[in-house]
Amino acid sequence: MTISSHPVEIIEQLKSIVGKNNYIDDASKMDSFLNDWSGKFQGKSLLILKPHNSQMISAIVTICNEACIGIVPQGGNTGLVGGSVPSKSGLEVVISLERMNKIIDIDAINYTMTLEAGCILSEVQNAARDVGRMFPLSLGAEGSCQIGGNLSTNAGGAAVLRYGNAKELVLGLEVVLPDGTIMNGLRRLRKDNTGYDLKQLFLGAEGTLGIITKAVLKLFPLTADKATSLVAMSDLDSTLKLLAKLRELSGDNITAFEYMEGACIDTLIEQTDLEDIFSQKYQHYVLVELSSSRQDANLQSLLESVLESAFLDGVAIDAVIAKSETQAAQLWRLRETLGEVLRRLGAYITFDVSIPVTLVPEFITRATKLCNEFCELGRVFAYGHIGDGNIHYFLFEPKDGNTDNFLAQKSEITTKINDIAAKLDGSFSAEHGVGLAKKQELKQYKSHVELKLMREIKKTIDPNNIMNPGKVL
Ligand SMILES: Cc1cc2nc3c(=O)[nH]c(=O)nc-3n(C[C@H](O)[C@H](O)[C@H](O)COP(=O)(O)OP(=O)(O)OC[C@H]3O[C@@H](n4cnc5c(N)ncnc54)[C@H](O)[C@@H]3O)c2cc1C
């Protein structure tokens, strides 16, 4: 292919690769590609391209690399740190993976699924279920986010405790590299010790090293027995005692262990049609789920007996165990709607940190004290995947406060919270990645050696800095 150096001709070449109806060059029709789910990040773009195979992506990337045009890979646009949105320069091209949505193969014997990166997560889960298998990644945005986005952000979600992050659910990848070559690593192998594990470079790279075009995912047996409970806990330390006991006594069949402090449940009851579960208010709750592929696992009675002994030990003070799928879904709705309900309450500053599980109570206590001192009349909400040591924190402006003044303090309070996490050996970004929002934190908290290596890797793979420029590093 001869590549033109004239901007107008380059744009025409890019359009001709995807063909009519598969690009948007009219700025007034680009909105949904230029704004992310949170509404906090907006950009501009030269052109939105919707290729439908890896060869098209390769051809587009080759041209952009020659002409040094920045490329923003985009999935469902639900990432919360601005990684999927182009810069305000208007000089970047967005490559949407939405038309690369084919499931290529499901191998029920090998427990694998090979698919294109634009498949929507909930559709991946359904396709696995249709052949009697399970894909365990599950998160609030699953109806919109794409598997390529999940892998590029190393998404977590509710079942990490049992199955690991997105990274741990991948066997192989196909990636279009920044020079347009296609790296075909679509292997379905569980053992492959042949030097550097190159796919790991692209998992969690947020589109800065290449475009994930296909993947081989691990599948698991379907759940045949499940027990779900919302438990009121006497204090934060008790939550960890219950977690440890459940892991020990359930044969590690614990799938989820989600923390919500009392204020979260109170707010859900106030703000939604969700019904109150307990007759009185408590300060700490955990949502527990045990699951097994064995029909005779008897998880309900196991959960009952662990909770009984937790009551006797003073670890737990009240509990509701779901008696049906519908009741279990009602309990899960509390946890799943929480983030969205909180985001509607007003101006907020939010954190997504992880700490070693043992130190979570200390983190929550110190971070809450700090938030209360910092913003005396503001409201603080802590919740999250406590079983993974991952806490989401929301600090809201005081009622009748000055929003601009409150938000102006964002960087100061963020640093203070991240400092607490760092002192406890934690991370400033547990789930959502770095994107645009946490670039400063990356500089501040990653070691000099790690940052240097990251920069060198980026320079080697993408010397022209065309892949999601300005994100992460
Ligand atoms: C309601 C809600 C709940 C959420 N819950 C969780 C949760 O529990 N756990 C969690 O971890 N996250 C959660 N998230 C955020 C999560 O990161 C995203 O939902 C998801 O993983 C991103 O997928 P996406 O397809 O929307 O990616 P996008 O938002 O489109 O992109 C995210 C990043 O990946 C890059 N990218 C996208 N596709 C590709 C590709 N094919 N190749 C290379 N790079 C690519 C983009 O450039 C960008 O940097 C939640 C988000 C929302 C809105």
The ligand as a Gaussian input file, in Angstrom:
#p B3LYP/6-31G(d) Opt

LIG

0 1
 C      -21.451000       0.921000      36.361000
 C      -20.007000       0.510000      36.232000
 C      -19.513000      -0.499000      37.048000
 C      -18.171000      -0.884000      36.941000
 N      -17.732000      -1.865000      37.760000
 C      -16.461000      -2.266000      37.665000
 C      -15.984000      -3.309000      38.512000
 O      -16.676000      -3.836000      39.363000
 N      -14.698000      -3.701000      38.321000
 C      -13.879000      -3.120000      37.390000
 O      -12.717000      -3.527000      37.261000
 N      -14.299000      -2.123000      36.614000
 C      -15.563000      -1.674000      36.723000
 N      -15.991000      -0.659000      35.919000
 C      -15.036000      -0.001000      35.012000
 C      -14.466000      -0.971000      33.987000
 O      -13.113000      -0.655000      33.706000
 C      -15.158000      -1.036000      32.676000
 O      -16.510000      -1.247000      32.852000
 C      -14.649000      -2.058000      31.636000
 O      -13.649000      -2.961000      32.013000
 C      -14.118000      -1.278000      30.483000
 O      -14.573000      -1.874000      29.315000
 P      -15.021000      -0.987000      28.070000
 O      -15.264000      -1.928000      26.947000
 O      -16.125000      -0.072000      28.414000
 O      -13.682000      -0.185000      27.794000
 P      -13.447000       1.384000      27.434000
 O      -14.030000       2.207000      28.511000
 O      -13.996000       1.601000      26.072000
 O      -11.900000       1.429000      27.430000
 C      -11.149000       1.290000      28.602000
 C       -9.649000       1.341000      28.236000
 O       -9.293000       0.193000      27.471000
 C       -8.831000       0.564000      26.164000
 N       -9.415000      -0.406000      25.225000
 C      -10.720000      -0.707000      25.032000
 N      -10.831000      -1.715000      24.136000
 C       -9.566000      -2.044000      23.746000
 C       -9.010000      -3.003000      22.869000
 N       -9.783000      -3.851000      22.182000
 N       -7.660000      -3.059000      22.721000
 C       -6.858000      -2.207000      23.418000
 N       -7.333000      -1.281000      24.265000
 C       -8.667000      -1.207000      24.438000
 C       -9.292000       1.986000      25.953000
 O       -8.420000       2.688000      25.083000
 C       -9.266000       2.529000      27.372000
 O       -7.967000       2.929000      27.711000
 C      -17.315000      -0.248000      35.999000
 C      -17.822000       0.754000      35.177000
 C      -19.142000       1.145000      35.299000
 C      -19.645000       2.222000      34.400000

